[in-house]
Amino acid sequence: MESSSDLISAFEVGDISTEALMFQSGYLTIAGEENLDGNILFTLTYPNREVRGR
């Protein structure tokens, strides 16, 4: 999954996307980042097989 820094820095509990909640709680982790003309795009992935479910 790819995400902007806006998604991974979201902290509003009443209005948070599923992906942001999964990142903030540790169910997703940053696997890489790419600079696209000054905009950072993060690649998110599962941190381990236990979380991935396999």
N, CA, C and O atoms as a Tripos MOL2 file, in Angstrom:
@<TRIPOS>MOLECULE
protein
  216   215    54     0     0
PROTEIN
NO_CHARGES

@<TRIPOS>ATOM
      1 N           0.8410   -1.1610    0.0000 N.3       1 MET1
      2 CA          0.0000    0.0000    0.0000 C.3       1 MET1
      3 C           0.8910    1.2290    0.0000 C.2       1 MET1
      4 O           1.9270    1.2440    0.6640 O.2       1 MET1
      5 N           0.5000    2.2560   -0.7360 N.am      2 GLU2
      6 CA          1.2500    3.5060   -0.7540 C.3       2 GLU2
      7 C           0.4140    4.6040   -0.1130 C.2       2 GLU2
      8 O          -0.8100    4.6290   -0.2450 O.2       2 GLU2
      9 N           1.0930    5.5140    0.5850 N.am      3 SER3
     10 CA          0.4070    6.5430    1.3530 C.3       3 SER3
     11 C           1.2220    7.8190    1.4030 C.2       3 SER3
     12 O           2.4470    7.7900    1.2870 O.2       3 SER3
     13 N           0.5420    8.9290    1.5740 N.am      4 SER4
     14 CA          1.2210   10.2060    1.7780 C.3       4 SER4
     15 C           1.4970   10.3850    3.2690 C.2       4 SER4
     16 O           1.0180    9.6080    4.0950 O.2       4 SER4
     17 N           2.2630   11.4030    3.6020 N.am      5 SER5
     18 CA          2.5530   11.6710    5.0070 C.3       5 SER5
     19 C           1.3120   12.1110    5.7580 C.2       5 SER5
     20 O           1.2590   11.9770    6.9800 O.2       5 SER5
     21 N           0.3040   12.6370    5.0570 N.am      6 ASP6
     22 CA         -0.9460   13.0330    5.7110 C.3       6 ASP6
     23 C          -1.6280   11.8380    6.3710 C.2       6 ASP6
     24 O          -2.1540   11.9480    7.4780 O.2       6 ASP6
     25 N          -1.6150   10.7090    5.6940 N.am      7 LEU7
     26 CA         -2.2760    9.5240    6.2360 C.3       7 LEU7
     27 C          -1.5710    9.0130    7.4870 C.2       7 LEU7
     28 O          -2.2250    8.7020    8.4820 O.2       7 LEU7
     29 N          -0.2560    8.9250    7.4470 N.am      8 ILE8
     30 CA          0.4460    8.3250    8.5770 C.3       8 ILE8
     31 C           0.6010    9.2800    9.7540 C.2       8 ILE8
     32 O           1.0100    8.8550   10.8340 O.2       8 ILE8
     33 N           0.2850   10.5510    9.5720 N.am      9 SER9
     34 CA          0.3700   11.4900   10.6940 C.3       9 SER9
     35 C          -1.0000   11.8690   11.2370 C.2       9 SER9
     36 O          -1.1050   12.8030   12.0320 O.2       9 SER9
     37 N          -2.0570   11.1670   10.8250 N.am     10 ALA10
     38 CA         -3.4170   11.4570   11.2970 C.3      10 ALA10
     39 C          -3.5730   11.0110   12.7480 C.2      10 ALA10
     40 O          -3.1980    9.8960   13.1100 O.2      10 ALA10
     41 N          -4.1350   11.9040   13.5790 N.am     11 PHE11
     42 CA         -4.2980   11.5850   14.9970 C.3      11 PHE11
     43 C          -5.7040   11.8400   15.5290 C.2      11 PHE11
     44 O          -5.9350   11.6640   16.7250 O.2      11 PHE11
     45 N          -6.6430   12.2430   14.6920 N.am     12 GLU12
     46 CA         -7.9950   12.5200   15.1640 C.3      12 GLU12
     47 C          -8.7460   11.2090   15.3670 C.2      12 GLU12
     48 O          -9.0920   10.5350   14.3960 O.2      12 GLU12
     49 N          -8.9960   10.8470   16.6130 N.am     13 VAL13
     50 CA         -9.6020    9.5600   16.9420 C.3      13 VAL13
     51 C         -11.0030    9.4380   16.3620 C.2      13 VAL13
     52 O         -11.3800    8.3620   15.8970 O.2      13 VAL13
     53 N         -11.7800   10.5110   16.3780 N.am     14 GLY14
     54 CA        -13.1470   10.4570   15.8780 C.3      14 GLY14
     55 C         -13.2480   10.4620   14.3710 C.2      14 GLY14
     56 O         -14.3060   10.1470   13.8260 O.2      14 GLY14
     57 N         -12.1750   10.8110   13.6800 N.am     15 ASP15
     58 CA        -12.2030   10.9170   12.2200 C.3      15 ASP15
     59 C         -10.8700   10.4370   11.6580 C.2      15 ASP15
     60 O         -10.0610   11.2330   11.1810 O.2      15 ASP15
     61 N         -10.6510    9.1090   11.7210 N.am     16 ILE16
     62 CA         -9.3850    8.5370   11.2600 C.3      16 ILE16
     63 C          -9.6800    7.4000   10.2950 C.2      16 ILE16
     64 O         -10.5900    6.6040   10.5270 O.2      16 ILE16
     65 N          -8.9180    7.3240    9.2190 N.am     17 SER17
     66 CA         -9.1300    6.2510    8.2490 C.3      17 SER17
     67 C          -8.6260    4.9190    8.8190 C.2      17 SER17
     68 O          -7.8110    4.8880    9.7420 O.2      17 SER17
     69 N          -9.1190    3.8530    8.2610 N.am     18 THR18
     70 CA         -8.6950    2.5180    8.6970 C.3      18 THR18
     71 C          -7.1930    2.3320    8.5260 C.2      18 THR18
     72 O          -6.5290    1.7700    9.3970 O.2      18 THR18
     73 N          -6.6600    2.8020    7.4080 N.am     19 GLU19
     74 CA         -5.2350    2.6520    7.1420 C.3      19 GLU19
     75 C          -4.3980    3.4210    8.1600 C.2      19 GLU19
     76 O          -3.3870    2.9100    8.6400 O.2      19 GLU19
     77 N          -4.8110    4.6490    8.4930 N.am     20 ALA20
     78 CA         -4.0780    5.4440    9.4800 C.3      20 ALA20
     79 C          -4.1410    4.7810   10.8500 C.2      20 ALA20
     80 O          -3.1440    4.7540   11.5720 O.2      20 ALA20
     81 N          -5.2900    4.2530   11.2090 N.am     21 LEU21
     82 CA         -5.4320    3.5620   12.4960 C.3      21 LEU21
     83 C          -4.5410    2.3270   12.5440 C.2      21 LEU21
     84 O          -3.9130    2.0550   13.5670 O.2      21 LEU21
     85 N          -4.4830    1.5820   11.4490 N.am     22 MET22
     86 CA         -3.6250    0.3940   11.4030 C.3      22 MET22
     87 C          -2.1550    0.7790   11.5280 C.2      22 MET22
     88 O          -1.3940    0.0730   12.1880 O.2      22 MET22
     89 N          -1.7380    1.8870   10.9060 N.am     23 PHE23
     90 CA         -0.3540    2.3360   11.0250 C.3      23 PHE23
     91 C          -0.0630    2.7870   12.4570 C.2      23 PHE23
     92 O           0.9500    2.3950   13.0360 O.2      23 PHE23
     93 N          -0.9410    3.6050   13.0260 N.am     24 GLN24
     94 CA         -0.7140    4.1320   14.3720 C.3      24 GLN24
     95 C          -0.6910    3.0310   15.4260 C.2      24 GLN24
     96 O          -0.0070    3.1670   16.4400 O.2      24 GLN24
     97 N          -1.4270    1.9380   15.2040 N.am     25 SER25
     98 CA         -1.4610    0.8480   16.1890 C.3      25 SER25
     99 C          -0.4200   -0.2380   15.9160 C.2      25 SER25
    100 O          -0.3370   -1.2130   16.6640 O.2      25 SER25
    101 N           0.3750   -0.0830   14.8540 N.am     26 GLY26
    102 CA          1.4640   -1.0200   14.5990 C.3      26 GLY26
    103 C           1.1310   -2.1640   13.6700 C.2      26 GLY26
    104 O           1.9610   -3.0530   13.4790 O.2      26 GLY26
    105 N          -0.0630   -2.1730   13.0810 N.am     27 TYR27
    106 CA         -0.4380   -3.2400   12.1620 C.3      27 TYR27
    107 C           0.0960   -3.0050   10.7520 C.2      27 TYR27
    108 O           0.0750   -3.9150    9.9230 O.2      27 TYR27
    109 N           0.5730   -1.7950   10.4750 N.am     28 LEU28
    110 CA          1.2710   -1.4790    9.2300 C.3      28 LEU28
    111 C           2.5670   -0.7710    9.5890 C.2      28 LEU28
    112 O           2.6260   -0.0610   10.5930 O.2      28 LEU28
    113 N           3.5940   -0.9540    8.7930 N.am     29 THR29
    114 CA          4.8800   -0.3160    9.0160 C.3      29 THR29
    115 C           5.4120    0.2560    7.7030 C.2      29 THR29
    116 O           4.9900   -0.1620    6.6250 O.2      29 THR29
    117 N           6.3210    1.1940    7.7940 N.am     30 ILE30
    118 CA          6.8990    1.8070    6.5990 C.3      30 ILE30
    119 C           7.9750    0.8870    6.0290 C.2      30 ILE30
    120 O           8.9390    0.5460    6.7150 O.2      30 ILE30
    121 N           7.8040    0.4880    4.7710 N.am     31 ALA31
    122 CA          8.7660   -0.3880    4.1050 C.3      31 ALA31
    123 C           9.7010    0.4080    3.2010 C.2      31 ALA31
    124 O          10.7820   -0.0680    2.8530 O.2      31 ALA31
    125 N           9.2910    1.6160    2.8180 N.am     32 GLY32
    126 CA         10.1150    2.4320    1.9460 C.3      32 GLY32
    127 C           9.4820    3.7930    1.7450 C.2      32 GLY32
    128 O           8.3310    4.0230    2.1160 O.2      32 GLY32
    129 N          10.2430    4.6800    1.1610 N.am     33 GLU33
    130 CA          9.7070    6.0050    0.8570 C.3      33 GLU33
    131 C          10.2980    6.5010   -0.4450 C.2      33 GLU33
    132 O          11.4130    6.1390   -0.8210 O.2      33 GLU33
    133 N           9.5230    7.3470   -1.1360 N.am     34 GLU34
    134 CA          9.9320    7.8820   -2.4270 C.3      34 GLU34
    135 C           9.5840    9.3620   -2.4720 C.2      34 GLU34
    136 O           8.4820    9.7620   -2.0960 O.2      34 GLU34
    137 N          10.5240   10.1640   -2.9340 N.am     35 ASN35
    138 CA         10.3070   11.6000   -3.0470 C.3      35 ASN35
    139 C           9.8340   11.9090   -4.4600 C.2      35 ASN35
    140 O          10.5790   11.7280   -5.4240 O.2      35 ASN35
    141 N           8.6000   12.3740   -4.5820 N.am     36 LEU36
    142 CA          8.0270   12.7160   -5.8820 C.3      36 LEU36
    143 C           7.8430   14.2270   -5.9480 C.2      36 LEU36
    144 O           6.8030   14.7570   -5.5580 O.2      36 LEU36
    145 N           8.8600   14.9050   -6.4450 N.am     37 ASP37
    146 CA          8.8220   16.3740   -6.5720 C.3      37 ASP37
    147 C           8.4920   17.0610   -5.2540 C.2      37 ASP37
    148 O           7.6710   17.9780   -5.2230 O.2      37 ASP37
    149 N           9.1140   16.6330   -4.1790 N.am     38 GLY38
    150 CA          8.9100   17.2500   -2.8720 C.3      38 GLY38
    151 C           7.8060   16.6150   -2.0440 C.2      38 GLY38
    152 O           7.6690   16.9290   -0.8610 O.2      38 GLY38
    153 N           7.0190   15.7310   -2.6370 N.am     39 ASN39
    154 CA          5.9880   15.0020   -1.8950 C.3      39 ASN39
    155 C           6.5170   13.6120   -1.5750 C.2      39 ASN39
    156 O           6.9190   12.8680   -2.4690 O.2      39 ASN39
    157 N           6.5110   13.2710   -0.2920 N.am     40 ILE40
    158 CA          7.0090   11.9620    0.1330 C.3      40 ILE40
    159 C           5.8700   10.9520    0.0480 C.2      40 ILE40
    160 O           4.7870   11.1780    0.5880 O.2      40 ILE40
    161 N           6.1220    9.8420   -0.6310 N.am     41 LEU41
    162 CA          5.1660    8.7530   -0.7450 C.3      41 LEU41
    163 C           5.7480    7.5580   -0.0020 C.2      41 LEU41
    164 O           6.8390    7.0890   -0.3270 O.2      41 LEU41
    165 N           5.0220    7.0700    0.9880 N.am     42 PHE42
    166 CA          5.4740    5.9550    1.8100 C.3      42 PHE42
    167 C           4.8470    4.6610    1.3200 C.2      42 PHE42
    168 O           3.6700    4.6320    0.9600 O.2      42 PHE42
    169 N           5.6290    3.5960    1.3080 N.am     43 THR43
    170 CA          5.1170    2.2620    1.0370 C.3      43 THR43
    171 C           4.9000    1.5970    2.3900 C.2      43 THR43
    172 O           5.8340    1.4510    3.1790 O.2      43 THR43
    173 N           3.6610    1.1980    2.6500 N.am     44 LEU44
    174 CA          3.3170    0.5580    3.9180 C.3      44 LEU44
    175 C           3.1120   -0.9330    3.6880 C.2      44 LEU44
    176 O           2.6240   -1.3560    2.6410 O.2      44 LEU44
    177 N           3.4920   -1.7100    4.6790 N.am     45 THR45
    178 CA          3.3410   -3.1620    4.6050 C.3      45 THR45
    179 C           3.0890   -3.6990    6.0060 C.2      45 THR45
    180 O           3.1610   -2.9660    6.9920 O.2      45 THR45
    181 N           2.7940   -4.9860    6.0730 N.am     46 TYR46
    182 CA          2.6240   -5.6350    7.3730 C.3      46 TYR46
    183 C           3.9980   -5.8560    8.0010 C.2      46 TYR46
    184 O           4.9480   -6.1860    7.2910 O.2      46 TYR46
    185 N           4.1220   -5.6810    9.3190 N.am     47 PRO47
    186 CA          5.4360   -5.8010    9.9490 C.3      47 PRO47
    187 C           5.9510   -7.2370   10.0660 C.2      47 PRO47
    188 O           7.1600   -7.4510   10.1490 O.2      47 PRO47
    189 N           5.0470   -8.2240   10.0750 N.am     48 ASN48
    190 CA          5.4760   -9.6110   10.2230 C.3      48 ASN48
    191 C           4.3600  -10.5730    9.7940 C.2      48 ASN48
    192 O           3.2450  -10.1410    9.5020 O.2      48 ASN48
    193 N           4.6570  -11.8510    9.7570 N.am     49 ARG49
    194 CA          3.6620  -12.8480    9.3150 C.3      49 ARG49
    195 C           2.4890  -12.9610   10.2820 C.2      49 ARG49
    196 O           1.3670  -13.2370    9.8570 O.2      49 ARG49
    197 N           2.7250  -12.7560   11.5550 N.am     50 GLU50
    198 CA          1.6440  -12.8580   12.5240 C.3      50 GLU50
    199 C           0.5490  -11.8410   12.2290 C.2      50 GLU50
    200 O          -0.6370  -12.1700   12.2720 O.2      50 GLU50
    201 N           0.9390  -10.6170   11.9330 N.am     51 VAL51
    202 CA         -0.0320   -9.5760   11.6130 C.3      51 VAL51
    203 C          -0.6480   -9.8300   10.2500 C.2      51 VAL51
    204 O          -1.8450   -9.6100   10.0600 O.2      51 VAL51
    205 N           0.1490  -10.2870    9.3030 N.am     52 ARG52
    206 CA         -0.3320  -10.5660    7.9460 C.3      52 ARG52
    207 C          -1.3640  -11.6930    7.9430 C.2      52 ARG52
    208 O          -2.2520  -11.7160    7.0900 O.2      52 ARG52
    209 N          -1.2570  -12.6220    8.8830 N.am     53 GLY53
    210 CA         -2.2370  -13.6870    8.9940 C.3      53 GLY53
    211 C          -1.9210  -14.9490    8.2160 C.2      53 GLY53
    212 O          -2.8200  -15.7420    7.9360 O.2      53 GLY53
    213 N          -0.6680  -15.1480    7.8620 N.am     54 ARG54
    214 CA         -0.2760  -16.3560    7.1330 C.3      54 ARG54
    215 C           0.6660  -17.1770    7.9320 C.2      54 ARG54
    216 O           1.1040  -18.2330    7.4760 O.2      54 ARG54
@<TRIPOS>BOND
     1     1     2 1
     2     2     3 1
     3     3     4 2
     4     3     5 am
     5     5     6 1
     6     6     7 1
     7     7     8 2
     8     7     9 am
     9     9    10 1
    10    10    11 1
    11    11    12 2
    12    11    13 am
    13    13    14 1
    14    14    15 1
    15    15    16 2
    16    15    17 am
    17    17    18 1
    18    18    19 1
    19    19    20 2
    20    19    21 am
    21    21    22 1
    22    22    23 1
    23    23    24 2
    24    23    25 am
    25    25    26 1
    26    26    27 1
    27    27    28 2
    28    27    29 am
    29    29    30 1
    30    30    31 1
    31    31    32 2
    32    31    33 am
    33    33    34 1
    34    34    35 1
    35    35    36 2
    36    35    37 am
    37    37    38 1
    38    38    39 1
    39    39    40 2
    40    39    41 am
    41    41    42 1
    42    42    43 1
    43    43    44 2
    44    43    45 am
    45    45    46 1
    46    46    47 1
    47    47    48 2
    48    47    49 am
    49    49    50 1
    50    50    51 1
    51    51    52 2
    52    51    53 am
    53    53    54 1
    54    54    55 1
    55    55    56 2
    56    55    57 am
    57    57    58 1
    58    58    59 1
    59    59    60 2
    60    59    61 am
    61    61    62 1
    62    62    63 1
    63    63    64 2
    64    63    65 am
    65    65    66 1
    66    66    67 1
    67    67    68 2
    68    67    69 am
    69    69    70 1
    70    70    71 1
    71    71    72 2
    72    71    73 am
    73    73    74 1
    74    74    75 1
    75    75    76 2
    76    75    77 am
    77    77    78 1
    78    78    79 1
    79    79    80 2
    80    79    81 am
    81    81    82 1
    82    82    83 1
    83    83    84 2
    84    83    85 am
    85    85    86 1
    86    86    87 1
    87    87    88 2
    88    87    89 am
    89    89    90 1
    90    90    91 1
    91    91    92 2
    92    91    93 am
    93    93    94 1
    94    94    95 1
    95    95    96 2
    96    95    97 am
    97    97    98 1
    98    98    99 1
    99    99   100 2
   100    99   101 am
   101   101   102 1
   102   102   103 1
   103   103   104 2
   104   103   105 am
   105   105   106 1
   106   106   107 1
   107   107   108 2
   108   107   109 am
   109   109   110 1
   110   110   111 1
   111   111   112 2
   112   111   113 am
   113   113   114 1
   114   114   115 1
   115   115   116 2
   116   115   117 am
   117   117   118 1
   118   118   119 1
   119   119   120 2
   120   119   121 am
   121   121   122 1
   122   122   123 1
   123   123   124 2
   124   123   125 am
   125   125   126 1
   126   126   127 1
   127   127   128 2
   128   127   129 am
   129   129   130 1
   130   130   131 1
   131   131   132 2
   132   131   133 am
   133   133   134 1
   134   134   135 1
   135   135   136 2
   136   135   137 am
   137   137   138 1
   138   138   139 1
   139   139   140 2
   140   139   141 am
   141   141   142 1
   142   142   143 1
   143   143   144 2
   144   143   145 am
   145   145   146 1
   146   146   147 1
   147   147   148 2
   148   147   149 am
   149   149   150 1
   150   150   151 1
   151   151   152 2
   152   151   153 am
   153   153   154 1
   154   154   155 1
   155   155   156 2
   156   155   157 am
   157   157   158 1
   158   158   159 1
   159   159   160 2
   160   159   161 am
   161   161   162 1
   162   162   163 1
   163   163   164 2
   164   163   165 am
   165   165   166 1
   166   166   167 1
   167   167   168 2
   168   167   169 am
   169   169   170 1
   170   170   171 1
   171   171   172 2
   172   171   173 am
   173   173   174 1
   174   174   175 1
   175   175   176 2
   176   175   177 am
   177   177   178 1
   178   178   179 1
   179   179   180 2
   180   179   181 am
   181   181   182 1
   182   182   183 1
   183   183   184 2
   184   183   185 am
   185   185   186 1
   186   186   187 1
   187   187   188 2
   188   187   189 am
   189   189   190 1
   190   190   191 1
   191   191   192 2
   192   191   193 am
   193   193   194 1
   194   194   195 1
   195   195   196 2
   196   195   197 am
   197   197   198 1
   198   198   199 1
   199   199   200 2
   200   199   201 am
   201   201   202 1
   202   202   203 1
   203   203   204 2
   204   203   205 am
   205   205   206 1
   206   206   207 1
   207   207   208 2
   208   207   209 am
   209   209   210 1
   210   210   211 1
   211   211   212 2
   212   211   213 am
   213   213   214 1
   214   214   215 1
   215   215   216 2
@<TRIPOS>SUBSTRUCTURE
     1 MET1         2 RESIDUE 1 A MET
     2 GLU2         6 RESIDUE 1 A GLU
     3 SER3        10 RESIDUE 1 A SER
     4 SER4        14 RESIDUE 1 A SER
     5 SER5        18 RESIDUE 1 A SER
     6 ASP6        22 RESIDUE 1 A ASP
     7 LEU7        26 RESIDUE 1 A LEU
     8 ILE8        30 RESIDUE 1 A ILE
     9 SER9        34 RESIDUE 1 A SER
    10 ALA10       38 RESIDUE 1 A ALA
    11 PHE11       42 RESIDUE 1 A PHE
    12 GLU12       46 RESIDUE 1 A GLU
    13 VAL13       50 RESIDUE 1 A VAL
    14 GLY14       54 RESIDUE 1 A GLY
    15 ASP15       58 RESIDUE 1 A ASP
    16 ILE16       62 RESIDUE 1 A ILE
    17 SER17       66 RESIDUE 1 A SER
    18 THR18       70 RESIDUE 1 A THR
    19 GLU19       74 RESIDUE 1 A GLU
    20 ALA20       78 RESIDUE 1 A ALA
    21 LEU21       82 RESIDUE 1 A LEU
    22 MET22       86 RESIDUE 1 A MET
    23 PHE23       90 RESIDUE 1 A PHE
    24 GLN24       94 RESIDUE 1 A GLN
    25 SER25       98 RESIDUE 1 A SER
    26 GLY26      102 RESIDUE 1 A GLY
    27 TYR27      106 RESIDUE 1 A TYR
    28 LEU28      110 RESIDUE 1 A LEU
    29 THR29      114 RESIDUE 1 A THR
    30 ILE30      118 RESIDUE 1 A ILE
    31 ALA31      122 RESIDUE 1 A ALA
    32 GLY32      126 RESIDUE 1 A GLY
    33 GLU33      130 RESIDUE 1 A GLU
    34 GLU34      134 RESIDUE 1 A GLU
    35 ASN35      138 RESIDUE 1 A ASN
    36 LEU36      142 RESIDUE 1 A LEU
    37 ASP37      146 RESIDUE 1 A ASP
    38 GLY38      150 RESIDUE 1 A GLY
    39 ASN39      154 RESIDUE 1 A ASN
    40 ILE40      158 RESIDUE 1 A ILE
    41 LEU41      162 RESIDUE 1 A LEU
    42 PHE42      166 RESIDUE 1 A PHE
    43 THR43      170 RESIDUE 1 A THR
    44 LEU44      174 RESIDUE 1 A LEU
    45 THR45      178 RESIDUE 1 A THR
    46 TYR46      182 RESIDUE 1 A TYR
    47 PRO47      186 RESIDUE 1 A PRO
    48 ASN48      190 RESIDUE 1 A ASN
    49 ARG49      194 RESIDUE 1 A ARG
    50 GLU50      198 RESIDUE 1 A GLU
    51 VAL51      202 RESIDUE 1 A VAL
    52 ARG52      206 RESIDUE 1 A ARG
    53 GLY53      210 RESIDUE 1 A GLY
    54 ARG54      214 RESIDUE 1 A ARG
